[in-house]
């Protein structure tokens, strides 16, 4: 376990009752507990319930990566607008998103699909032997089917090659079908088995989408590259604003504006760390699901689950902190 990470609770796997408790240290939420009776459930059902609850948290908070980048991109556009207003007036072209609404919604829909799978996995392993399909799952499944079209995927993920697009399309189609199946507890092995490749492909897609930050003179890619560069622009614009307004600022005002520069640097580092933590959580999601499918050893699965729960706590804390800083 990494230094500084809170210890994760005992899931109780292998005991008479199983409890999965996920803490949200920065959010002030109540602990989430799912109690399962081992006398009625198989080891796979118990592990599936634990995984489903932990995965739901990770996938839900992963969508914050996109929200964070869009928020900083907007802030940068506003800073350019303020800096150039006397010369250019209100230039609408300076306010534009990083991803189009369509592309952002497509990604959020994929994440929502994974979240519904995780929620359904927890439900089907719980007290009900049969989980029926609700209208939301049907609608989401239909949307995913449309997204799985190769041409549509190529427009949303233009950097992906043909082989990658075909693999992603197959994964999305499988996910769409699973979401509208009436899930029975006895079918758990088949459900989680079919989803192993799906999770590997889709989590890998999001990992690639988040990308890398610029470093040592080399450009980055994806969300982390966009985020880092936008913060560099914010810092540059703030520096220019201080220089342009120098004669009009009182000493106290100038000191206040200068103090914003190290704050922006700190926010840049924290936001990039949040995106990097999201990547680690998505990779751990795949590893834990693989252990769920392949491992017959509860202790092996439990150690993976602990890491997944810890990653969920970490990214929840990161994004909560970023939202707090953004309001200051």
C-alpha positions as a Python dict, from the first residue, in 0.01 Angstrom:
ca = {
    (1, 'X'): (0, 0, 0),
    (2, 'X'): (127, 346, -86),
    (3, 'X'): (254, 573, 188),
    (4, 'X'): (-6, 814, 316),
    (5, 'X'): (-301, 611, 184),
    (6, 'X'): (-569, 531, 439),
    (7, 'X'): (-594, 165, 528),
    (8, 'X'): (-887, -2, 359),
    (9, 'X'): (-1146, -188, 563),
    (10, 'X'): (-1166, -564, 590),
    (11, 'X'): (-1418, -686, 335),
    (12, 'X'): (-1483, -991, 548),
    (13, 'X'): (-1456, -1220, 246),
    (14, 'X'): (-1441, -1581, 360),
    (15, 'X'): (-1632, -1510, 684),
    (16, 'X'): (-1994, -1567, 774),
    (17, 'X'): (-2090, -1222, 653),
    (18, 'X'): (-1927, -1001, 394),
    (19, 'X'): (-1912, -624, 423),
    (20, 'X'): (-1761, -383, 174),
    (21, 'X'): (-1712, -41, 328),
    (22, 'X'): (-1586, 244, 114),
    (23, 'X'): (-1477, 563, 288),
    (24, 'X'): (-1491, 907, 127),
    (25, 'X'): (-1237, 1103, 337),
    (26, 'X'): (-1281, 1437, 161),
    (27, 'X'): (-1653, 1418, 88),
    (28, 'X'): (-1801, 1371, 432),
    (29, 'X'): (-2031, 1091, 306),
    (30, 'X'): (-2160, 805, 514),
    (31, 'X'): (-1979, 474, 473),
    (32, 'X'): (-2136, 247, 216),
    (33, 'X'): (-2195, -105, 349),
    (34, 'X'): (-2326, -405, 161),
    (35, 'X'): (-2393, -707, 384),
    (36, 'X'): (-2415, -1048, 221),
    (37, 'X'): (-2485, -1385, 381),
    (38, 'X'): (-2229, -1649, 286),
    (39, 'X'): (-2470, -1931, 354),
    (40, 'X'): (-2684, -1820, 59),
    (41, 'X'): (-2416, -1696, -183),
    (42, 'X'): (-2129, -1857, -368),
    (43, 'X'): (-1772, -1720, -334),
    (44, 'X'): (-1805, -1566, -683),
    (45, 'X'): (-2129, -1394, -585),
    (46, 'X'): (-1967, -1247, -273),
    (47, 'X'): (-1664, -1127, -469),
    (48, 'X'): (-1888, -987, -744),
    (49, 'X'): (-2086, -781, -494),
    (50, 'X'): (-1768, -641, -343),
    (51, 'X'): (-1619, -563, -683),
    (52, 'X'): (-1942, -408, -812),
    (53, 'X'): (-1963, -157, -529),
    (54, 'X'): (-1595, -60, -546),
    (55, 'X'): (-1601, -35, -927),
    (56, 'X'): (-1912, 185, -922),
    (57, 'X'): (-1724, 448, -722),
    (58, 'X'): (-1414, 440, -944),
    (59, 'X'): (-1606, 464, -1271),
    (60, 'X'): (-1835, 738, -1142),
    (61, 'X'): (-1544, 956, -1031),
    (62, 'X'): (-1345, 888, -1349),
    (63, 'X'): (-1587, 1109, -1541),
    (64, 'X'): (-1454, 1400, -1334),
    (65, 'X'): (-1134, 1387, -1542),
    (66, 'X'): (-1324, 1523, -1841),
    (67, 'X'): (-1515, 1777, -1632),
    (68, 'X'): (-1188, 1905, -1484),
    (69, 'X'): (-1023, 1960, -1823),
    (70, 'X'): (-1332, 2131, -1964),
    (71, 'X'): (-1351, 2363, -1663),
    (72, 'X'): (-985, 2467, -1694),
    (73, 'X'): (-1021, 2511, -2071),
    (74, 'X'): (-1314, 2746, -2008),
    (75, 'X'): (-1119, 2940, -1743),
    (76, 'X'): (-832, 2984, -1987),
    (77, 'X'): (-1067, 3114, -2256),
    (78, 'X'): (-1206, 3369, -2010),
    (79, 'X'): (-853, 3480, -1915),
    (80, 'X'): (-769, 3541, -2282),
    (81, 'X'): (-1094, 3733, -2320),
    (82, 'X'): (-1014, 3956, -2021),
    (83, 'X'): (-657, 4016, -2135),
    (84, 'X'): (-753, 4113, -2492),
    (85, 'X'): (-1088, 4284, -2428),
    (86, 'X'): (-965, 4643, -2474),
    (87, 'X'): (-817, 4551, -2810),
    (88, 'X'): (-1057, 4288, -2943),
    (89, 'X'): (-1378, 4333, -2743),
    (90, 'X'): (-1594, 4027, -2674),
    (91, 'X'): (-1448, 3760, -2901),
    (92, 'X'): (-1669, 3450, -2878),
    (93, 'X'): (-1405, 3235, -3045),
    (94, 'X'): (-1194, 3252, -2730),
    (95, 'X'): (-1459, 3053, -2540),
    (96, 'X'): (-1471, 2700, -2675),
    (97, 'X'): (-1462, 2353, -2520),
    (98, 'X'): (-1178, 2105, -2554),
    (99, 'X'): (-1417, 1830, -2666),
    (100, 'X'): (-1737, 1886, -2860),
    (101, 'X'): (-2062, 1818, -2677),
    (102, 'X'): (-2110, 1508, -2892),
    (103, 'X'): (-1764, 1366, -2820),
    (104, 'X'): (-1790, 1441, -2448),
    (105, 'X'): (-2135, 1280, -2425),
    (106, 'X'): (-2006, 970, -2605),
    (107, 'X'): (-1732, 925, -2348),
    (108, 'X'): (-1966, 990, -2057),
    (109, 'X'): (-2209, 737, -2204),
    (110, 'X'): (-1938, 471, -2215),
    (111, 'X'): (-1845, 541, -1854),
    (112, 'X'): (-2210, 529, -1756),
    (113, 'X'): (-2239, 191, -1927),
    (114, 'X'): (-1950, 56, -1720),
    (115, 'X'): (-2106, 202, -1406),
    (116, 'X'): (-2443, 38, -1477),
    (117, 'X'): (-2261, -294, -1532),
    (118, 'X'): (-2088, -257, -1194),
    (119, 'X'): (-2415, -164, -1023),
    (120, 'X'): (-2592, -456, -1186),
    (121, 'X'): (-2315, -691, -1082),
    (122, 'X'): (-2360, -586, -721),
    (123, 'X'): (-2738, -628, -749),
    (124, 'X'): (-2735, -969, -914),
    (125, 'X'): (-2493, -1095, -650),
    (126, 'X'): (-2708, -952, -373),
    (127, 'X'): (-3036, -1051, -218),
    (128, 'X'): (-3231, -1086, -543),
    (129, 'X'): (-3164, -1396, -753),
    (130, 'X'): (-3293, -1216, -1066),
    (131, 'X'): (-3231, -854, -1172),
    (132, 'X'): (-3469, -723, -1437),
    (133, 'X'): (-3386, -453, -1691),
    (134, 'X'): (-3506, -98, -1629),
    (135, 'X'): (-3588, 166, -1892),
    (136, 'X'): (-3265, 357, -1827),
    (137, 'X'): (-3054, 50, -1905),
    (138, 'X'): (-3251, -9, -2226),
    (139, 'X'): (-3201, 351, -2339),
    (140, 'X'): (-2833, 342, -2254),
    (141, 'X'): (-2792, 11, -2437),
    (142, 'X'): (-2954, 156, -2750),
    (143, 'X'): (-2723, 458, -2737),
    (144, 'X'): (-2419, 231, -2701),
    (145, 'X'): (-2527, 26, -3003),
    (146, 'X'): (-2529, 345, -3211),
    (147, 'X'): (-2189, 441, -3075),
    (148, 'X'): (-2045, 101, -3163),
    (149, 'X'): (-2075, 181, -3533),
    (150, 'X'): (-1722, 197, -3673),
    (151, 'X'): (-1773, 530, -3850),
    (152, 'X'): (-1918, 684, -3536),
    (153, 'X'): (-1630, 558, -3322),
    (154, 'X'): (-1373, 685, -3571),
    (155, 'X'): (-1522, 1035, -3550),
    (156, 'X'): (-1519, 1029, -3168),
    (157, 'X'): (-1171, 876, -3139),
    (158, 'X'): (-993, 992, -3457),
    (159, 'X'): (-647, 885, -3335),
    (160, 'X'): (-750, 519, -3309),
    (161, 'X'): (-646, 289, -3595),
    (162, 'X'): (-887, 52, -3773),
    (163, 'X'): (-792, -251, -3564),
    (164, 'X'): (-843, -59, -3240),
    (165, 'X'): (-1176, 80, -3358),
    (166, 'X'): (-1302, -270, -3443),
    (167, 'X'): (-1196, -401, -3102),
    (168, 'X'): (-1365, -112, -2923),
    (169, 'X'): (-1680, -157, -3132),
    (170, 'X'): (-1700, -523, -3033),
    (171, 'X'): (-1647, -435, -2665),
    (172, 'X'): (-1919, -169, -2672),
    (173, 'X'): (-2160, -403, -2849),
    (174, 'X'): (-2100, -670, -2584),
    (175, 'X'): (-2153, -417, -2304),
    (176, 'X'): (-2477, -298, -2467),
    (177, 'X'): (-2611, -654, -2481),
    (178, 'X'): (-2516, -731, -2121),
    (179, 'X'): (-2697, -421, -1996),
    (180, 'X'): (-3030, -546, -2131),
    (181, 'X'): (-2997, -908, -2022),
    (182, 'X'): (-3212, -1033, -1736),
    (183, 'X'): (-2929, -1122, -1504),
    (184, 'X'): (-2958, -1434, -1291),
    (185, 'X'): (-2717, -1511, -1010),
    (186, 'X'): (-2640, -1853, -1153),
    (187, 'X'): (-2521, -1683, -1474),
    (188, 'X'): (-2254, -1475, -1297),
    (189, 'X'): (-1959, -1677, -1433),
    (190, 'X'): (-2076, -1616, -1788),
    (191, 'X'): (-2148, -1245, -1727),
    (192, 'X'): (-1813, -1159, -1570),
    (193, 'X'): (-1632, -1380, -1819),
    (194, 'X'): (-1774, -1194, -2118),
    (195, 'X'): (-1692, -859, -1958),
    (196, 'X'): (-1323, -929, -1900),
    (197, 'X'): (-1216, -827, -2252),
    (198, 'X'): (-1472, -546, -2255),
    (199, 'X'): (-1322, -387, -1944),
    (200, 'X'): (-969, -428, -2075),
    (201, 'X'): (-1053, -252, -2401),
    (202, 'X'): (-1269, 28, -2262),
    (203, 'X'): (-1052, 107, -1959),
    (204, 'X'): (-751, 99, -2191),
    (205, 'X'): (-932, 344, -2418),
    (206, 'X'): (-991, 585, -2130),
    (207, 'X'): (-633, 541, -2008),
    (208, 'X'): (-511, 640, -2355),
    (209, 'X'): (-761, 925, -2368),
    (210, 'X'): (-622, 1070, -2044),
    (211, 'X'): (-272, 1042, -2190),
    (212, 'X'): (45, 1205, -2057),
    (213, 'X'): (156, 1553, -1958),
    (214, 'X'): (436, 1743, -2136),
    (215, 'X'): (772, 1667, -1976),
    (216, 'X'): (1144, 1724, -2041),
    (217, 'X'): (1079, 1912, -2362),
    (218, 'X'): (851, 1644, -2503),
    (219, 'X'): (487, 1715, -2576),
    (220, 'X'): (222, 1509, -2402),
    (221, 'X'): (-109, 1383, -2528),
    (222, 'X'): (-473, 1359, -2433),
    (223, 'X'): (-643, 1518, -2133),
    (224, 'X'): (-325, 1557, -1929),
    (225, 'X'): (-152, 1740, -2213),
    (226, 'X'): (-450, 1972, -2260),
    (227, 'X'): (-480, 2037, -1888),
    (228, 'X'): (-111, 2114, -1840),
    (229, 'X'): (-95, 2347, -2140),
    (230, 'X'): (-410, 2533, -2037),
    (231, 'X'): (-265, 2595, -1693),
    (232, 'X'): (54, 2722, -1861),
    (233, 'X'): (-168, 2962, -2057),
    (234, 'X'): (-345, 3071, -1738),
    (235, 'X'): (-10, 3139, -1572),
    (236, 'X'): (116, 3328, -1877),
    (237, 'X'): (-202, 3537, -1901),
    (238, 'X'): (-189, 3620, -1530),
    (239, 'X'): (174, 3729, -1568),
    (240, 'X'): (84, 3949, -1866),
    (241, 'X'): (-209, 4099, -1677),
    (242, 'X'): (18, 4201, -1390),
    (243, 'X'): (266, 4360, -1632),
    (244, 'X'): (-3, 4549, -1827),
    (245, 'X'): (-187, 4666, -1515),
    (246, 'X'): (125, 4742, -1310),
    (247, 'X'): (80, 5120, -1307),
    (248, 'X'): (-286, 5096, -1209),
    (249, 'X'): (-250, 4848, -925),
    (250, 'X'): (-196, 4950, -565),
    (251, 'X'): (83, 4764, -382),
    (252, 'X'): (-176, 4549, -206),
    (253, 'X'): (-358, 4469, -532),
    (254, 'X'): (-32, 4387, -707),
    (255, 'X'): (70, 4153, -425),
    (256, 'X'): (-270, 3983, -446),
    (257, 'X'): (-237, 3928, -821),
    (258, 'X'): (119, 3796, -789),
    (259, 'X'): (4, 3555, -517),
    (260, 'X'): (-228, 3392, -771),
    (261, 'X'): (69, 3265, -973),
    (262, 'X'): (193, 3002, -723),
    (263, 'X'): (-171, 2907, -660),
    (264, 'X'): (-210, 2830, -1029),
    (265, 'X'): (108, 2623, -1026),
    (266, 'X'): (-23, 2426, -729),
    (267, 'X'): (-360, 2372, -899),
    (268, 'X'): (-183, 2256, -1215),
    (269, 'X'): (13, 1993, -1024),
    (270, 'X'): (-291, 1879, -823),
    (271, 'X'): (-514, 1852, -1129),
    (272, 'X'): (-253, 1651, -1320),
    (273, 'X'): (-211, 1424, -1017),
    (274, 'X'): (-588, 1367, -1016),
    (275, 'X'): (-583, 1259, -1380),
    (276, 'X'): (-282, 1033, -1320),
    (277, 'X'): (-462, 877, -1020),
    (278, 'X'): (-767, 818, -1241),
    (279, 'X'): (-548, 624, -1484),
    (280, 'X'): (-413, 409, -1202),
    (281, 'X'): (-767, 342, -1077),
    (282, 'X'): (-885, 234, -1422),
    (283, 'X'): (-587, -2, -1457),
    (284, 'X'): (-660, -144, -1112),
    (285, 'X'): (-1023, -190, -1212),
    (286, 'X'): (-912, -423, -1492),
    (287, 'X'): (-669, -611, -1266),
    (288, 'X'): (-933, -659, -994),
    (289, 'X'): (-1196, -776, -1241),
    (290, 'X'): (-945, -1023, -1384),
    (291, 'X'): (-885, -1157, -1032),
    (292, 'X'): (-1262, -1180, -987),
    (293, 'X'): (-1286, -1395, -1299),
    (294, 'X'): (-971, -1604, -1273),
    (295, 'X'): (-876, -1630, -907),
    (296, 'X'): (-1009, -1903, -678),
    (297, 'X'): (-811, -1759, -387),
    (298, 'X'): (-1009, -1509, -179),
    (299, 'X'): (-693, -1358, -31),
    (300, 'X'): (-558, -1278, -379),
    (301, 'X'): (-883, -1114, -484),
    (302, 'X'): (-910, -932, -150),
    (303, 'X'): (-569, -768, -194),
    (304, 'X'): (-671, -643, -540),
    (305, 'X'): (-1000, -520, -401),
    (306, 'X'): (-822, -326, -124),
    (307, 'X'): (-616, -146, -387),
    (308, 'X'): (-925, -67, -595),
    (309, 'X'): (-1108, 74, -293),
    (310, 'X'): (-798, 279, -205),
    (311, 'X'): (-780, 416, -560),
    (312, 'X'): (-1147, 508, -541),
    (313, 'X'): (-1086, 698, -217),
    (314, 'X'): (-785, 872, -370),
    (315, 'X'): (-953, 1007, -682),
    (316, 'X'): (-1264, 1108, -486),
    (317, 'X'): (-1040, 1310, -253),
    (318, 'X'): (-845, 1461, -543),
    (319, 'X'): (-1151, 1585, -732),
    (320, 'X'): (-1319, 1711, -417),
    (321, 'X'): (-1006, 1912, -339),
    (322, 'X'): (-994, 2052, -692),
    (323, 'X'): (-1355, 2166, -670),
    (324, 'X'): (-1279, 2339, -339),
    (325, 'X'): (-973, 2516, -486),
    (326, 'X'): (-1174, 2621, -790),
    (327, 'X'): (-1423, 2805, -569),
    (328, 'X'): (-1152, 2997, -382),
}
